[in-house]
Amino acid sequence: MRVGRVYRFEASHRLYSPSLGESENVDVYGKCSNEGGHGHNYELIVVFEGLPNPTTGMLFDRRQADRRIEECLISKVDHRSLDTVIDEVTTGENLALIFRRWLLEEFTDGPRVSSVEVVETPRNHFVAS
């Protein structure tokens, strides 16, 4: 059984790799490498996997999961510059991988985190599983 929960947050970032020169960053990331950065209204989809509790019929307590995800992830990134809280280039790919790692560290009991999807724009979705 898989159950997904959807969360939303707003954040800014700049796609920029210190390993590349200025013109190389522009070549790779285009306007997303502008010094001032840019923002997104992100959607985060967290999918848990396991067997439902035979008594409740539910895979997990959704309110408790929401609190834990708010504490370990959303509160760190909402209305912030992602570049100040994440040491890697803040591509959608990296965000999905990092957020999944944070959630795996938080959810060591109960159903396991199966996948994390970061929806950056209607055209850009990134899934780490």
N, C-alpha and C positions, 0 to 999 in steps of 0.2 A: 504494500500500500504506500502511495506517495501523497502527501498533502502539502500544498504550497500556500504561503502567506505573502501578501504584497505590502510593501512599505514605500513611502515616498520621502525624498529629501531634496533640498536645493543646495548646490555647491558650485564653486568656480574652480578652474584649474587652467594651467598653461601646459601645452604639450611641448616639452623641451628636454632634450637630453644633454647633460653637461659633457658627455663623451663626443658630441658632435659640435662642429663650429656653427656660427650663427647662420650662414647661408645653407649649410647642410640641414639644420633644423627646419628652415623654411621649405627646403626641397622635400623633406620627409613629411612634415606636419602641416604645411601651408599656413593659412591664416590662423589656425589653432595654436601656432607658436608665437603669436603676437605677445609682446612683453606684458601688456595689461591683462592678459588672460581672457577668459570668457566663462559663462555659466550655463548650467543645465538644470532642468527639473527632472531629476533622476527617479526611476522606479527600480526597486529592488525586489526580486522574487526569490524567496528562500523556500526550497523544497526539502521536506523531511521524509524519511523512509523508515518503515518498520511495520509492526503488527499492531492493530488497534487493541486497546485495553478491553478485555472481554466484559468487564462490568460497565464501563462508560460507553463503549463502542467508538471511542475517539483515540486517535493516534497519540495525541498530547494535549495538554492544557494550553489552549491558544493564548489566553490572557497572560499566563506565565511566560510563554515564549516571546510574546510581544514585549513584555517588560525587559527580558534579558537581551533581546535584539536592540531595543532602544538604548539600553545601558552600554552594551559592548560595541555597538557599531553606529547607530544613527546619531547618538549624542556627540560622537567624535567628528562626524562629517557634515552634519546639517548646518547650512548657512555659514560654511567655512570655505577657505581656500584649501582644496585637497592637497596642494603642494606643501602646505605647512604641517600636514599630519601624516603624509606618506612620503617615504624616502625615494621611491622609484618613480619613473615616468608615469604619470597618471592617465595612461591610456585606458580605454574600457576593458581591454584584455587584462591588464594588470589589476585594475580595480576588482574585477570579478574574482581573480585568483587571491588577492589580498583579503577581500571580504570573506571569501570562503574559509581561508585560513583562520581569520579572527573567529568566525562562527564555529569552526571545528574545535578550536581551543575552548570556547565557551560551552558548547553542547557535547560534553563527554559522557553524559548520562542520558538515558531515554532513547528516543528515535535518533537516527543519525542524520546529519545534514547531507543530503544527496546531491544537491546542486544549488548554485547561486547564480542568478541572472541579473545583470545590470543592463537596464534599458536607458540608454543615453539620449537617443532621439528616436522618432518613429522608424528610422532606417537602420539604426545601430543598436544591436542587442549582443551581449557578450555572456556566454555561459561557461562556468567552471564547474566541473563535476568529477 
